[in-house]
């Protein structure tokens, strides 16, 4: 009787431990399968550049070659909108363009020169000499990434720009923005191609780059060209991970 009782007690005490171990293994498996998300808007920083996997910059010339990439040095807040400039943000001129801007609020904001920026949206504008406005993602590890981008004409004067997504120096996507495709509360949707979207799965090695680029368009002027960007990358779990 005592021996049987002790055996029953041993089995009773063992069951919760097995259950806990199973739960732990399940959690570990879920963690192994968890996706790493890199969202340009959610991750944006007005203090750091580079900012973890993100770099805000421009091209030294009118070339998209990787060696032409330069880091923006000057950050400026103009009301609720933050700007990254090559070297100065006081007034348009040398060192001002190309720029990258960011709406850090939960409400739409209007730029001083007639453009509307949705909450969390990035704004880009090239220089009048053809330098590109660039946002670069640097892969933290090798793997397959889901890459998505949405470019939007947001200038009330109707943006006319060229937009690109590149892996290292190779083009993945090229399009033209012609029109306004932003918040209709500020301006009606207008133009032949007010938005452009890209989505694909891309295999990257550690330190490979995905670059989101904006140029001054076929009319070769940056006047009225402000263009919005939402971009997101997700590191997908490896096949069989967590099994």
N, C-alpha and C positions, 0 to 999 in steps of 0.2 A: 504493500500500500504506500509506504513512504517513498519507495523508489519510483513507483508509478507517478505519484504526486509531484515528485521533483522533476521527473521527465516532462510532465505536462507543463509545469511552471517554466521549465527551460524553453519548451517550444513556444509558450505564450510570450515570453520575454524576447524571443528571437524574432517574432513576426514584425513588431514595430520597427526593429532595427533594419530588417530587410525592406520594409516599406519606405523607411527614410532613405535608405541607400538607393532605392529605385527612383524616388523623387529627386535625389541629388543628381543621379545620372541623367534624368530627364531635363533638369535645369541646365546641366552642363551641355547636353546636346542642343538645347535651345539656344544657349549662349554661343556655341560654336557655329550655329546657323544664322545668328543675328547679322543683319546687314549693317554695314557702316555707311552712313549718309553724310555727304558733303554738300551742303546747300549754301550757295553764294550769298543769298540774302540773310539767312539765319546766322551765318558765320562772319558776316562783314565786320570789319574793324576800322575805326578812324584813328586808332593809336598805333597799330602795328602793320608794317609792310616790309617784308613778307609777313603774312598772317597765317601761320601753320601751313596748310597745303595751298593757300591762295596768295597770289601776287598781283598787285595792281600796277599797271604801267602803260607803256607806249612804245612805239617803234622809233628808232633814231632816224630812220629815213622812211620812204614810202614803200618799204619792203617788209614782207612777213617772214623773212628768214629768221630762224631762232636766234642767231647772233645779233640781231638788231633790237632785241627786247631790252628795255630799260625800266628800272623801278622808279615809280613816282616817289618824290622826296618830300613834298609839301602837302599837308592836310589842313583844310580850313572848313569851319562851320559857317554857313550862311543861313541864319535862322535854323530851322529844323533839318535842312539839307546839308549833308557833309560832302566835301569835294577832296579828291586827290589830284594834285597837279604835278607836272614834272619838277618845277622848282619854285614857282610863286603863284599865289592865288589872289593877289591884290586887285589886278585888273587884266583884261585881255591884252595879250602881247606875248613876247618871247617868254617861254617858261610856263605859260598858262594852259595852252593847248598842247596835246590832247588831254582831256580830263575824264575822270570817272566820278560819278556822284551817287549818293545813296539817301533814300528816304527812311530815316530811322523811326518814324512815327507810325501810328496805327490809322492815320488818316491820309487821304491824298494831299499832295503839296504842289504848289505852283512855283516853277522856277521864275527867276526875274526876267527872263527873256522869252516868255511865252510858251512854256511847256509844263505838262502835268505829270507828276510822278506818283504812281500807286504806292500803297504801304509796302515797305520792304523792297521796292523795285530799285534796280541799278540803272543809272543813266550814263550814256557814253557819248562823246563827241570827238571827232578827229581834228587834226589841225588843217589850216587852209593851205599848207604846203604838201599835204598828202600823208602825213604821219598818222599811224593807226592808234586808236585807243584800244588797249589790250587788258584782258583779265586772263591770268594763267593759273591752271591747276597743276600741281606737281604730285604725281602718284606716290603715296606713302609706302606702298608695297605692291608687289606683283599680283595680278589677278584680272578678272573680267569685271568691267565697270559698265553699268547702265548710265548713259550720258544723255541728258536732255537739255535743250535750250530753247528759249522763246525770245525773239527780238521783236520789238514793237516801236513803230513810229509814234513819238509822243509830242512832237512840236506842232503847235497850232498852224505854223506856216507850211506844214506838210514835209516831213523828213524825207530826204533823198540820199540814202546811204547804201554802202555795200557791207554785208555781214558775212562772217566766216567762222567755222569751227575747224581747228587743225589738231592733228596728233603729231607732236614734235614739229617738223616742218611740212608735213603732208596734209593737204586739204581733205577734210571729211565732208564739208558742206559749204556751199557758197550760194548767196542769194542777194537780191536787191530789195531794199525797203523804199517804197514810194507811197507816202500818204500818212494819215493819222489813224492809228488803231488802238489808242489808249482809252482812258476813262471817258465814256460818252457824255458824262455830266459837264465836261469842260469843252468838248468839241465833237462834232459829229464824226462818225467813222467815215473815212474818205480816202480815195486813192486806189491805184491799180494793185498794189501789194503792200498794205499797211503793216502786215505782220509776216514773220517767217519762223518756222519751227523745225527743230531737228531732234531726232531721238534714235539711239542705236546702242548696241552692246559692243564694247571695244576692249580688246585685250591689251593690257599695259604692263610694262616692267616697272620696277621701282625707279622713281625719278623721271619716267616718261612724263611728257606734258600734254595737256589739252588746253588749247588757247581759244578764247572767244574774242573775236576781232571785229572792229568797226572802222570802216574807211569813209572818205568824204563823198563817195558815190560817183556816178557817171558825169555829173555836171561839174565835178572837180572844185567844189566849194563847200565849206562847212557851215555856210549860212543857213539857219533854220533846220539844222540836221539832228538835233538831240534825239537819241534813240534809246529805248529802254531794253533791259535784259533781265530775264530770270534764268538761272542755270543751276543744275543739280546733278550730282554724280552719286551713284550707289555702288559700293563694292559688293558684288554678289558672292554668296557662299560657294565654296568649292563643291563640286559634285561629290556626294557621299559624305559631306561634312556632318558630324554629329550622329552618324549611324554606328 
